[in-house]
Amino acid sequence: MGPTPPRVASVNHEVVESATPFTGGFFTVVVDRIRLPDGHVTNRDYVRHPGAAAVVPLLGDEVLLVRQNRHAVGTDLLEIPAGKLDVAGEPPEECARRELEEETGYQADRWASLGAYYTSPGFTDERFHLYAARGLRVVAPPPETDHGEPIAIEWVAMDDALAAVRDGTIVDAKTVIGLLLVASAVGQGARP
C-alpha cells in the first residue's frame, strides 16, 4: 500500500487512524478516521495529488488551446495546456513552462501568475497554479500525441473562447477559471 503521504493540518479534526488503500502512478487514496469537535468519529476518504499547473497562452486577442481526449469523461475537451508537478518541490511556473512547450511547441517570454485554487477540496488536495503567458514563439512543431494520446492545438479568439465557456462548449474547470481570470484582468485594465 505504500507510506502515507504528509498530511495537511485540518482545523478541529483529530486524525485517529490513517490508511492508504491505493497508490497509483501520481496520486494516493487516503482513508482517515477522524474525531470531529463534537466527539463523533467518522471517515474521510480523499485523494492526495502532487499539484498541477496550467497556462493561458495569449497572442494578441487569441488564446492557444489544446484538444485532447479525457477518458474519465469519455470525450475530447478543449483546454489550456496543463500538467501535474512531476517532481516533489517542482516550482509550478516551471511545470507550466514545460507543459506549454510539450503540448504546443511554444515558449513564452512573459509570465504572470493568475493565482491558485483547489480543484475539488471535498475529495482531493489537488491544487492548480494558473499562469498567463505572452510573447509566444514557436520552438518546435506542435506534437501530434501526448504520451500516445492524440493532441491538437487550436487558436481561438478570446471572445469566442469566452462565448464557449458561457454556452457550455468549454467545460474544463482549469480552462474556464483561467480564461475568466484573464478576461477579468483585461476588463480591469491589467494585462496579465
VOZABA-810092 format. One record per atom (N, C-alpha, C): residue number from 1; residue in one letter; atom name; x, y, z. Coordinates in Angstrom, 3 decimals. Layout:
BEGIN
> dovex,lumza,lose,px,py,pz
> NUM,A,CA,X,Y,Z
...
***
This chain:
BEGIN
> dovex,lumza,lose,px,py,pz
> 1,M,N,0.810,-1.206,0.000
> 1,M,CA,0.000,0.000,0.000
> 1,M,C,0.842,1.253,0.000
> 2,G,N,2.021,1.256,0.488
> 2,G,CA,2.891,2.420,0.461
> 2,G,C,2.714,3.304,1.669
> 3,P,N,3.668,4.188,1.887
> 3,P,CA,3.602,5.079,3.046
> 3,P,C,2.536,6.145,2.864
> 4,T,N,1.996,6.596,3.965
> 4,T,CA,1.019,7.676,3.934
> 4,T,C,1.743,8.974,3.616
> 5,P,N,1.257,9.722,2.621
> 5,P,CA,1.898,10.999,2.297
> 5,P,C,1.767,11.981,3.455
> 6,P,N,2.595,13.030,3.467
> 6,P,CA,2.498,14.028,4.546
> 6,P,C,1.103,14.626,4.597
> 7,R,N,0.621,14.889,5.798
> 7,R,CA,-0.715,15.426,5.986
> 7,R,C,-0.712,16.948,6.034
> 8,V,N,-1.791,17.485,5.582
> 8,V,CA,-2.047,18.910,5.741
> 8,V,C,-2.883,19.051,7.001
> 9,A,N,-2.537,20.003,7.857
> 9,A,CA,-3.272,20.190,9.108
> 9,A,C,-4.738,20.488,8.819
> 10,S,N,-5.620,19.868,9.572
> 10,S,CA,-7.051,20.076,9.431
> 10,S,C,-7.563,20.659,10.745
> 11,V,N,-8.146,21.823,10.683
> 11,V,CA,-8.605,22.521,11.870
> 11,V,C,-9.734,21.737,12.539
> 12,N,N,-9.606,21.535,13.858
> 12,N,CA,-10.632,20.914,14.699
> 12,N,C,-10.901,19.442,14.405
> 13,H,N,-10.063,18.786,13.625
> 13,H,CA,-10.235,17.356,13.360
> 13,H,C,-9.005,16.623,13.868
> 14,E,N,-9.225,15.653,14.697
> 14,E,CA,-8.129,14.811,15.161
> 14,E,C,-8.124,13.550,14.301
> 15,V,N,-6.987,13.251,13.664
> 15,V,CA,-6.873,12.023,12.891
> 15,V,C,-6.588,10.888,13.868
> 16,V,N,-7.520,9.958,13.967
> 16,V,CA,-7.411,8.829,14.873
> 16,V,C,-6.618,7.709,14.213
> 17,E,N,-6.839,7.540,12.908
> 17,E,CA,-6.198,6.465,12.157
> 17,E,C,-6.147,6.877,10.688
> 18,S,N,-5.111,6.433,9.979
> 18,S,CA,-4.976,6.768,8.567
> 18,S,C,-4.473,5.553,7.801
> 19,A,N,-5.044,5.327,6.626
> 19,A,CA,-4.623,4.212,5.778
> 19,A,C,-4.547,4.682,4.334
> 20,T,N,-3.713,4.027,3.550
> 20,T,CA,-3.589,4.322,2.115
> 20,T,C,-3.909,3.048,1.341
> 21,P,N,-5.197,2.817,1.033
> 21,P,CA,-5.583,1.591,0.348
> 21,P,C,-5.152,1.512,-1.115
> 22,F,N,-4.763,2.644,-1.702
> 22,F,CA,-4.336,2.620,-3.104
> 22,F,C,-3.308,3.704,-3.359
> 23,T,N,-2.242,3.336,-4.032
> 23,T,CA,-1.259,4.297,-4.521
> 23,T,C,-1.098,4.062,-6.009
> 24,G,N,-1.399,5.087,-6.804
> 24,G,CA,-1.304,4.977,-8.257
> 24,G,C,-0.037,5.630,-8.768
> 25,G,N,-0.039,5.898,-10.064
> 25,G,CA,1.125,6.492,-10.693
> 25,G,C,1.451,7.886,-10.193
> 26,F,N,0.436,8.662,-9.854
> 26,F,CA,0.715,10.018,-9.372
> 26,F,C,-0.251,10.488,-8.296
> 27,F,N,-1.101,9.618,-7.790
> 27,F,CA,-1.949,10.021,-6.679
> 27,F,C,-2.119,8.855,-5.711
> 28,T,N,-2.564,9.192,-4.513
> 28,T,CA,-2.773,8.208,-3.461
> 28,T,C,-4.167,8.411,-2.872
> 29,V,N,-4.881,7.318,-2.660
> 29,V,CA,-6.167,7.378,-1.981
> 29,V,C,-5.903,7.163,-0.492
> 30,V,N,-6.417,8.073,0.319
> 30,V,CA,-6.219,8.025,1.763
> 30,V,C,-7.589,7.895,2.442
> 31,V,N,-7.644,7.076,3.466
> 31,V,CA,-8.841,6.966,4.294
> 31,V,C,-8.422,7.337,5.710
> 32,D,N,-8.922,8.467,6.186
> 32,D,CA,-8.650,8.918,7.553
> 32,D,C,-9.873,8.674,8.417
> 33,R,N,-9.642,8.159,9.581
> 33,R,CA,-10.681,8.085,10.610
> 33,R,C,-10.426,9.302,11.487
> 34,I,N,-11.419,10.196,11.591
> 34,I,CA,-11.217,11.458,12.308
> 34,I,C,-12.246,11.628,13.422
> 35,R,N,-11.823,12.380,14.426
> 35,R,CA,-12.731,12.761,15.509
> 35,R,C,-13.102,14.222,15.284
> 36,L,N,-14.400,14.483,15.172
> 36,L,CA,-14.909,15.833,14.964
> 36,L,C,-14.950,16.589,16.292
> 37,P,N,-15.110,17.905,16.266
> 37,P,CA,-15.136,18.680,17.506
> 37,P,C,-16.187,18.208,18.514
> 38,D,N,-17.300,17.637,18.040
> 38,D,CA,-18.338,17.169,18.964
> 38,D,C,-18.054,15.763,19.502
> 39,G,N,-16.898,15.173,19.115
> 39,G,CA,-16.514,13.861,19.596
> 39,G,C,-16.891,12.719,18.664
> 40,H,N,-17.752,12.995,17.698
> 40,H,CA,-18.176,11.974,16.737
> 40,H,C,-16.970,11.521,15.905
> 41,V,N,-16.846,10.209,15.684
> 41,V,CA,-15.763,9.663,14.863
> 41,V,C,-16.352,9.208,13.532
> 42,T,N,-15.704,9.616,12.439
> 42,T,CA,-16.189,9.297,11.096
> 42,T,C,-15.003,9.128,10.152
> 43,N,N,-15.263,8.705,8.936
> 43,N,CA,-14.208,8.532,7.929
> 43,N,C,-14.221,9.679,6.930
> 44,R,N,-13.048,10.002,6.429
> 44,R,CA,-12.891,10.933,5.319
> 44,R,C,-11.981,10.251,4.298
> 45,D,N,-12.522,10.015,3.106
> 45,D,CA,-11.757,9.439,2.006
> 45,D,C,-11.368,10.586,1.082
> 46,Y,N,-10.102,10.605,0.656
> 46,Y,CA,-9.682,11.668,-0.244
> 46,Y,C,-8.476,11.232,-1.063
> 47,V,N,-8.191,12.023,-2.075
> 47,V,CA,-7.081,11.757,-2.984
> 47,V,C,-5.983,12.776,-2.727
> 48,R,N,-4.763,12.266,-2.440
> 48,R,CA,-3.578,13.132,-2.322
> 48,R,C,-2.979,13.252,-3.716
> 49,H,N,-2.713,14.467,-4.149
> 49,H,CA,-2.240,14.747,-5.504
> 49,H,C,-1.045,15.688,-5.416
> 50,P,N,-0.048,15.546,-6.284
> 50,P,CA,1.139,16.401,-6.184
> 50,P,C,0.916,17.862,-6.568
> 51,G,N,-0.220,18.164,-7.168
> 51,G,CA,-0.477,19.518,-7.633
> 51,G,C,-0.228,19.610,-9.123
> 52,A,N,-0.643,20.729,-9.699
> 52,A,CA,-0.557,20.891,-11.144
> 52,A,C,-0.431,22.369,-11.489
> 53,A,N,-0.105,22.611,-12.744
> 53,A,CA,-0.002,23.985,-13.233
> 53,A,C,-0.581,24.050,-14.640
> 54,A,N,-1.121,25.202,-14.974
> 54,A,CA,-1.712,25.414,-16.287
> 54,A,C,-1.390,26.829,-16.752
> 55,V,N,-1.462,27.029,-18.066
> 55,V,CA,-1.107,28.324,-18.627
> 55,V,C,-2.133,28.740,-19.673
> 56,V,N,-2.485,30.034,-19.650
> 56,V,CA,-3.331,30.632,-20.674
> 56,V,C,-2.377,31.352,-21.630
> 57,P,N,-2.043,30.710,-22.775
> 57,P,CA,-1.103,31.318,-23.723
> 57,P,C,-1.824,32.312,-24.636
> 58,L,N,-1.360,33.546,-24.635
> 58,L,CA,-2.040,34.620,-25.351
> 58,L,C,-1.162,35.215,-26.439
> 59,L,N,-1.777,35.452,-27.584
> 59,L,CA,-1.114,36.135,-28.687
> 59,L,C,-2.130,37.099,-29.274
> 60,G,N,-1.935,38.390,-29.003
> 60,G,CA,-2.923,39.378,-29.418
> 60,G,C,-4.245,39.091,-28.738
> 61,D,N,-5.305,38.953,-29.542
> 61,D,CA,-6.622,38.663,-28.968
> 61,D,C,-6.988,37.187,-29.105
> 62,E,N,-5.974,36.330,-29.267
> 62,E,CA,-6.220,34.891,-29.379
> 62,E,C,-5.577,34.130,-28.231
> 63,V,N,-6.156,32.976,-27.927
> 63,V,CA,-5.634,32.090,-26.903
> 63,V,C,-5.332,30.751,-27.570
> 64,L,N,-4.237,30.142,-27.165
> 64,L,CA,-3.823,28.856,-27.710
> 64,L,C,-4.344,27.742,-26.796
> 65,L,N,-5.208,26.899,-27.346
> 65,L,CA,-5.803,25.806,-26.589
> 65,L,C,-5.373,24.467,-27.179
> 66,V,N,-5.542,23.414,-26.409
> 66,V,CA,-5.253,22.070,-26.904
> 66,V,C,-6.520,21.235,-26.798
> 67,R,N,-6.705,20.380,-27.794
> 67,R,CA,-7.835,19.451,-27.789
> 67,R,C,-7.255,18.064,-27.539
> 68,Q,N,-7.760,17.424,-26.474
> 68,Q,CA,-7.278,16.083,-26.162
> 68,Q,C,-8.372,15.257,-25.524
> 69,N,N,-8.228,13.937,-25.623
> 69,N,CA,-9.219,13.035,-25.067
> 69,N,C,-9.056,12.936,-23.561
> 70,R,N,-10.172,12.942,-22.871
> 70,R,CA,-10.202,12.744,-21.416
> 70,R,C,-11.042,11.509,-21.153
> 71,H,N,-10.361,10.404,-20.932
> 71,H,CA,-11.006,9.109,-20.786
> 71,H,C,-12.069,9.097,-19.691
> 72,A,N,-11.802,9.746,-18.573
> 72,A,CA,-12.739,9.725,-17.436
> 72,A,C,-14.115,10.271,-17.802
> 73,V,N,-14.174,11.232,-18.730
> 73,V,CA,-15.459,11.796,-19.129
> 73,V,C,-15.878,11.340,-20.522
> 74,G,N,-15.053,10.538,-21.172
> 74,G,CA,-15.413,9.905,-22.428
> 74,G,C,-15.532,10.821,-23.620
> 75,T,N,-14.723,11.876,-23.666
> 75,T,CA,-14.804,12.785,-24.807
> 75,T,C,-13.521,13.601,-24.937
> 76,D,N,-13.378,14.272,-26.073
> 76,D,CA,-12.291,15.227,-26.261
> 76,D,C,-12.712,16.555,-25.648
> 77,L,N,-11.768,17.230,-25.005
> 77,L,CA,-12.042,18.534,-24.414
> 77,L,C,-11.061,19.566,-24.947
> 78,L,N,-11.513,20.787,-25.040
> 78,L,CA,-10.676,21.913,-25.414
> 78,L,C,-10.197,22.560,-24.118
> 79,E,N,-8.872,22.631,-23.931
> 79,E,CA,-8.297,23.046,-22.656
> 79,E,C,-7.089,23.953,-22.853
> 80,I,N,-6.715,24.636,-21.777
> 80,I,CA,-5.430,25.321,-21.753
> 80,I,C,-4.362,24.255,-21.463
> 81,P,N,-3.122,24.458,-21.906
> 81,P,CA,-2.061,23.491,-21.605
> 81,P,C,-1.849,23.380,-20.093
> 82,A,N,-1.664,22.137,-19.638
> 82,A,CA,-1.536,21.902,-18.201
> 82,A,C,-0.914,20.548,-17.939
> 83,G,N,-0.461,20.381,-16.712
> 83,G,CA,0.044,19.079,-16.301
> 83,G,C,0.381,19.080,-14.825
> 84,K,N,0.640,17.878,-14.317
> 84,K,CA,0.945,17.740,-12.893
> 84,K,C,2.404,18.101,-12.633
> 85,L,N,2.652,18.512,-11.407
> 85,L,CA,4.017,18.755,-10.971
> 85,L,C,4.717,17.400,-10.963
> 86,D,N,5.784,17.274,-11.732
> 86,D,CA,6.420,15.972,-11.926
> 86,D,C,7.292,15.506,-10.781
> 87,V,N,7.919,16.423,-10.102
> 87,V,CA,8.814,16.029,-9.011
> 87,V,C,8.438,16.820,-7.766
> 88,A,N,8.686,16.228,-6.617
> 88,A,CA,8.390,16.923,-5.367
> 88,A,C,9.136,18.248,-5.335
> 89,G,N,8.427,19.297,-5.050
> 89,G,CA,9.054,20.601,-4.955
> 89,G,C,9.246,21.311,-6.285
> 90,E,N,8.771,20.734,-7.401
> 90,E,CA,8.921,21.421,-8.693
> 90,E,C,8.165,22.744,-8.634
> 91,P,N,8.825,23.843,-8.955
> 91,P,CA,8.115,25.116,-8.963
> 91,P,C,6.986,25.086,-9.999
> 92,P,N,5.788,25.523,-9.614
> 92,P,CA,4.658,25.458,-10.543
> 92,P,C,4.896,26.190,-11.865
> 93,E,N,5.599,27.329,-11.833
> 93,E,CA,5.841,28.036,-13.101
> 93,E,C,6.713,27.206,-14.039
> 94,E,N,7.680,26.475,-13.484
> 94,E,CA,8.494,25.588,-14.329
> 94,E,C,7.623,24.516,-14.966
> 95,C,N,6.695,23.978,-14.215
> 95,C,CA,5.766,22.989,-14.747
> 95,C,C,4.939,23.599,-15.877
> 96,A,N,4.416,24.798,-15.679
> 96,A,CA,3.604,25.455,-16.705
> 96,A,C,4.433,25.709,-17.964
> 97,R,N,5.670,26.148,-17.795
> 97,R,CA,6.558,26.370,-18.948
> 97,R,C,6.787,25.069,-19.711
> 98,R,N,7.059,23.998,-18.968
> 98,R,CA,7.311,22.686,-19.586
> 98,R,C,6.081,22.212,-20.349
> 99,E,N,4.923,22.318,-19.725
> 99,E,CA,3.694,21.843,-20.361
> 99,E,C,3.355,22.656,-21.610
> 100,L,N,3.567,23.966,-21.567
> 100,L,CA,3.308,24.795,-22.752
> 100,L,C,4.134,24.280,-23.927
> 101,E,N,5.416,24.056,-23.709
> 101,E,CA,6.282,23.591,-24.797
> 101,E,C,5.933,22.169,-25.228
> 102,E,N,5.742,21.264,-24.264
> 102,E,CA,5.451,19.863,-24.606
> 102,E,C,4.136,19.714,-25.366
> 103,E,N,3.118,20.485,-24.979
> 103,E,CA,1.801,20.298,-25.575
> 103,E,C,1.545,21.148,-26.808
> 104,T,N,2.351,22.217,-27.013
> 104,T,CA,2.065,23.117,-28.136
> 104,T,C,3.254,23.401,-29.041
> 105,G,N,4.473,23.195,-28.539
> 105,G,CA,5.654,23.578,-29.306
> 105,G,C,6.011,25.051,-29.160
> 106,Y,N,5.370,25.756,-28.219
> 106,Y,CA,5.625,27.180,-27.996
> 106,Y,C,6.341,27.397,-26.664
> 107,Q,N,7.066,28.500,-26.603
> 107,Q,CA,7.589,29.045,-25.360
> 107,Q,C,7.081,30.477,-25.256
> 108,A,N,7.203,31.068,-24.071
> 108,A,CA,6.725,32.435,-23.856
> 108,A,C,7.787,33.244,-23.134
> 109,D,N,7.838,34.537,-23.439
> 109,D,CA,8.802,35.446,-22.808
> 109,D,C,8.282,36.080,-21.530
> 110,R,N,6.961,36.291,-21.450
> 110,R,CA,6.391,36.989,-20.302
> 110,R,C,5.363,36.106,-19.602
> 111,W,N,5.552,35.975,-18.298
> 111,W,CA,4.683,35.123,-17.490
> 111,W,C,4.090,35.932,-16.345
> 112,A,N,2.828,35.667,-16.036
> 112,A,CA,2.177,36.318,-14.901
> 112,A,C,1.335,35.285,-14.163
> 113,S,N,1.445,35.271,-12.856
> 113,S,CA,0.640,34.354,-12.053
> 113,S,C,-0.801,34.850,-12.019
> 114,L,N,-1.728,33.914,-12.172
> 114,L,CA,-3.154,34.214,-12.047
> 114,L,C,-3.709,33.692,-10.724
> 115,G,N,-2.831,33.080,-9.905
> 115,G,CA,-3.257,32.547,-8.626
> 115,G,C,-3.330,31.030,-8.641
> 116,A,N,-3.905,30.475,-7.598
> 116,A,CA,-4.028,29.028,-7.464
> 116,A,C,-5.367,28.709,-6.816
> 117,Y,N,-5.831,27.500,-7.029
> 117,Y,CA,-7.101,27.069,-6.454
> 117,Y,C,-7.062,25.558,-6.218
> 118,Y,N,-7.931,25.083,-5.323
> 118,Y,CA,-8.126,23.648,-5.118
> 118,Y,C,-9.189,23.190,-6.106
> 119,T,N,-8.922,22.088,-6.800
> 119,T,CA,-9.848,21.642,-7.843
> 119,T,C,-11.174,21.159,-7.277
> 120,S,N,-11.142,20.390,-6.215
> 120,S,CA,-12.369,19.882,-5.599
> 120,S,C,-12.049,19.435,-4.177
> 121,P,N,-11.964,20.396,-3.226
> 121,P,CA,-11.478,20.091,-1.884
> 121,P,C,-12.358,19.148,-1.076
> 122,G,N,-13.500,18.759,-1.607
> 122,G,CA,-14.324,17.779,-0.928
> 122,G,C,-13.740,16.377,-0.989
> 123,F,N,-12.860,16.132,-1.995
> 123,F,CA,-12.280,14.798,-2.081
> 123,F,C,-10.820,14.757,-2.521
> 124,T,N,-10.197,15.909,-2.778
> 124,T,CA,-8.790,15.892,-3.166
> 124,T,C,-8.082,17.150,-2.677
> 125,D,N,-6.765,17.005,-2.448
> 125,D,CA,-5.962,18.171,-2.066
> 125,D,C,-5.245,18.760,-3.281
> 126,E,N,-5.644,18.333,-4.494
> 126,E,CA,-5.006,18.854,-5.711
> 126,E,C,-5.157,20.374,-5.769
> 127,R,N,-4.027,21.038,-5.965
> 127,R,CA,-4.001,22.495,-6.079
> 127,R,C,-3.441,22.851,-7.451
> 128,F,N,-4.184,23.644,-8.196
> 128,F,CA,-3.792,24.066,-9.537
> 128,F,C,-3.261,25.487,-9.481
> 129,H,N,-2.114,25.708,-10.105
> 129,H,CA,-1.499,27.029,-10.221
> 129,H,C,-1.704,27.497,-11.653
> 130,L,N,-2.225,28.708,-11.806
> 130,L,CA,-2.538,29.244,-13.131
> 130,L,C,-1.623,30.396,-13.500
> 131,Y,N,-1.268,30.437,-14.787
> 131,Y,CA,-0.407,31.493,-15.320
> 131,Y,C,-0.969,31.981,-16.636
> 132,A,N,-0.659,33.238,-16.953
> 132,A,CA,-0.883,33.782,-18.290
> 132,A,C,0.487,33.938,-18.916
> 133,A,N,0.572,33.687,-20.205
> 133,A,CA,1.858,33.792,-20.911
> 133,A,C,1.669,34.589,-22.186
> 134,R,N,2.607,35.511,-22.406
> 134,R,CA,2.619,36.327,-23.628
> 134,R,C,4.014,36.277,-24.228
> 135,G,N,4.153,36.853,-25.403
> 135,G,CA,5.442,36.809,-26.084
> 135,G,C,5.729,35.393,-26.571
> 136,L,N,4.710,34.773,-27.155
> 136,L,CA,4.835,33.391,-27.613
> 136,L,C,5.713,33.293,-28.854
> 137,R,N,6.480,32.212,-28.901
> 137,R,CA,7.297,31.927,-30.080
> 137,R,C,7.364,30.416,-30.270
> 138,V,N,7.366,29.996,-31.520
> 138,V,CA,7.440,28.580,-31.850
> 138,V,C,8.873,28.103,-31.652
> 139,V,N,9.036,26.982,-30.948
> 139,V,CA,10.369,26.386,-30.765
> 139,V,C,10.421,24.955,-31.301
> 140,A,N,9.252,24.393,-31.596
> 140,A,CA,9.183,23.028,-32.121
> 140,A,C,7.820,22.862,-32.797
> 141,P,N,7.710,21.882,-33.694
> 141,P,CA,6.395,21.636,-34.275
> 141,P,C,5.426,21.165,-33.183
> 142,P,N,4.144,21.489,-33.320
> 142,P,CA,3.193,21.013,-32.304
> 142,P,C,3.146,19.484,-32.332
> 143,P,N,3.066,18.862,-31.169
> 143,P,CA,3.036,17.398,-31.145
> 143,P,C,1.709,16.871,-31.682
> 144,E,N,1.738,15.673,-32.210
> 144,E,CA,0.508,15.025,-32.664
> 144,E,C,-0.054,14.115,-31.582
> 145,T,N,0.820,13.748,-30.613
> 145,T,CA,0.374,12.908,-29.498
> 145,T,C,1.001,13.411,-28.205
> 146,D,N,0.344,13.075,-27.113
> 146,D,CA,0.856,13.353,-25.774
> 146,D,C,0.821,12.028,-25.022
> 147,H,N,1.979,11.409,-24.861
> 147,H,CA,2.073,10.088,-24.246
> 147,H,C,1.167,9.084,-24.963
> 148,G,N,1.173,9.149,-26.306
> 148,G,CA,0.415,8.205,-27.110
> 148,G,C,-1.005,8.622,-27.435
> 149,E,N,-1.527,9.638,-26.745
> 149,E,CA,-2.889,10.118,-26.991
> 149,E,C,-2.846,11.242,-28.023
> 150,P,N,-3.776,11.233,-28.980
> 150,P,CA,-3.817,12.347,-29.942
> 150,P,C,-4.027,13.677,-29.224
> 151,I,N,-3.342,14.708,-29.714
> 151,I,CA,-3.479,16.052,-29.170
> 151,I,C,-3.340,17.028,-30.331
> 152,A,N,-4.088,18.108,-30.301
> 152,A,CA,-4.025,19.109,-31.373
> 152,A,C,-4.166,20.496,-30.770
> 153,I,N,-3.418,21.443,-31.330
> 153,I,CA,-3.549,22.824,-30.860
> 153,I,C,-4.611,23.542,-31.679
> 154,E,N,-5.250,24.514,-31.049
> 154,E,CA,-6.255,25.334,-31.718
> 154,E,C,-6.127,26.775,-31.228
> 155,W,N,-5.971,27.709,-32.175
> 155,W,CA,-6.003,29.123,-31.848
> 155,W,C,-7.457,29.565,-31.849
> 156,V,N,-7.879,30.217,-30.781
> 156,V,CA,-9.267,30.643,-30.649
> 156,V,C,-9.270,32.112,-30.228
> 157,A,N,-10.085,32.911,-30.890
> 157,A,CA,-10.240,34.309,-30.469
> 157,A,C,-10.745,34.320,-29.029
> 158,M,N,-10.204,35.189,-28.197
> 158,M,CA,-10.592,35.233,-26.788
> 158,M,C,-12.094,35.417,-26.626
> 159,D,N,-12.709,36.273,-27.436
> 159,D,CA,-14.165,36.454,-27.345
> 159,D,C,-14.899,35.145,-27.625
> 160,D,N,-14.409,34.373,-28.593
> 160,D,CA,-15.032,33.084,-28.918
> 160,D,C,-14.809,32.076,-27.791
> 161,A,N,-13.636,32.106,-27.186
> 161,A,CA,-13.355,31.198,-26.067
> 161,A,C,-14.276,31.514,-24.896
> 162,L,N,-14.475,32.790,-24.611
> 162,L,CA,-15.378,33.183,-23.523
> 162,L,C,-16.819,32.808,-23.846
> 163,A,N,-17.215,32.936,-25.111
> 163,A,CA,-18.556,32.511,-25.517
> 163,A,C,-18.701,31.000,-25.339
> 164,A,N,-17.629,30.251,-25.628
> 164,A,CA,-17.654,28.795,-25.461
> 164,A,C,-17.762,28.404,-23.988
> 165,V,N,-17.217,29.228,-23.099
> 165,V,CA,-17.403,28.998,-21.667
> 165,V,C,-18.872,29.215,-21.313
> 166,R,N,-19.441,30.311,-21.798
> 166,R,CA,-20.832,30.637,-21.470
> 166,R,C,-21.828,29.626,-22.038
> 167,D,N,-21.552,29.106,-23.244
> 167,D,CA,-22.527,28.180,-23.842
> 167,D,C,-22.274,26.713,-23.490
> 168,G,N,-21.254,26.460,-22.675
> 168,G,CA,-21.002,25.100,-22.226
> 168,G,C,-20.171,24.256,-23.165
> 169,T,N,-19.567,24.868,-24.176
> 169,T,CA,-18.678,24.125,-25.070
> 169,T,C,-17.347,23.846,-24.374
> 170,I,N,-16.804,24.834,-23.685
> 170,I,CA,-15.606,24.647,-22.864
> 170,I,C,-16.091,24.381,-21.445
> 171,V,N,-15.804,23.158,-20.948
> 171,V,CA,-16.313,22.744,-19.639
> 171,V,C,-15.210,22.329,-18.672
> 172,D,N,-13.968,22.366,-19.111
> 172,D,CA,-12.843,22.007,-18.247
> 172,D,C,-12.617,23.127,-17.239
> 173,A,N,-12.605,22.785,-15.946
> 173,A,CA,-12.564,23.796,-14.885
> 173,A,C,-11.343,24.702,-14.965
> 174,K,N,-10.141,24.141,-15.135
> 174,K,CA,-8.945,24.992,-15.163
> 174,K,C,-9.000,25.969,-16.325
> 175,T,N,-9.579,25.527,-17.441
> 175,T,CA,-9.695,26.387,-18.619
> 175,T,C,-10.707,27.486,-18.381
> 176,V,N,-11.850,27.131,-17.829
> 176,V,CA,-12.877,28.128,-17.513
> 176,V,C,-12.306,29.173,-16.560
> 177,I,N,-11.672,28.721,-15.492
> 177,I,CA,-11.128,29.652,-14.497
> 177,I,C,-10.037,30.524,-15.117
> 178,G,N,-9.117,29.909,-15.848
> 178,G,CA,-8.023,30.668,-16.462
> 178,G,C,-8.526,31.732,-17.429
> 179,L,N,-9.457,31.352,-18.297
> 179,L,CA,-9.993,32.311,-19.274
> 179,L,C,-10.727,33.449,-18.573
> 180,L,N,-11.536,33.115,-17.563
> 180,L,CA,-12.280,34.164,-16.857
> 180,L,C,-11.355,35.093,-16.075
> 181,L,N,-10.282,34.546,-15.489
> 181,L,CA,-9.335,35.402,-14.774
> 181,L,C,-8.612,36.355,-15.728
> 182,V,N,-8.217,35.851,-16.887
> 182,V,CA,-7.567,36.722,-17.876
> 182,V,C,-8.551,37.792,-18.338
> 183,A,N,-9.782,37.407,-18.660
> 183,A,CA,-10.769,38.379,-19.108
> 183,A,C,-11.050,39.409,-18.027
> 184,S,N,-11.115,38.974,-16.783
> 184,S,CA,-11.347,39.894,-15.679
> 184,S,C,-10.205,40.888,-15.539
> 185,A,N,-8.984,40.393,-15.636
> 185,A,CA,-7.812,41.285,-15.532
> 185,A,C,-7.806,42.309,-16.648
> 186,V,N,-8.099,41.861,-17.862
> 186,V,CA,-8.129,42.786,-19.008
> 186,V,C,-9.255,43.784,-18.830
> 187,G,N,-10.406,43.320,-18.328
> 187,G,CA,-11.546,44.208,-18.094
> 187,G,C,-11.248,45.276,-17.050
> 188,Q,N,-10.299,44.982,-16.153
> 188,Q,CA,-9.910,45.942,-15.134
> 188,Q,C,-8.688,46.752,-15.549
> 189,G,N,-8.313,46.642,-16.815
> 189,G,CA,-7.202,47.429,-17.327
> 189,G,C,-5.841,46.792,-17.160
> 190,A,N,-5.774,45.606,-16.578
> 190,A,CA,-4.495,44.907,-16.419
> 190,A,C,-4.230,44.058,-17.641
> 191,R,N,-2.980,43.755,-17.861
> 191,R,CA,-2.620,42.871,-18.964
> 191,R,C,-1.758,41.754,-18.393
> 192,P,N,-2.404,40.617,-18.045
> 192,P,CA,-1.620,39.537,-17.425
> 192,P,C,-0.591,38.971,-18.390
***
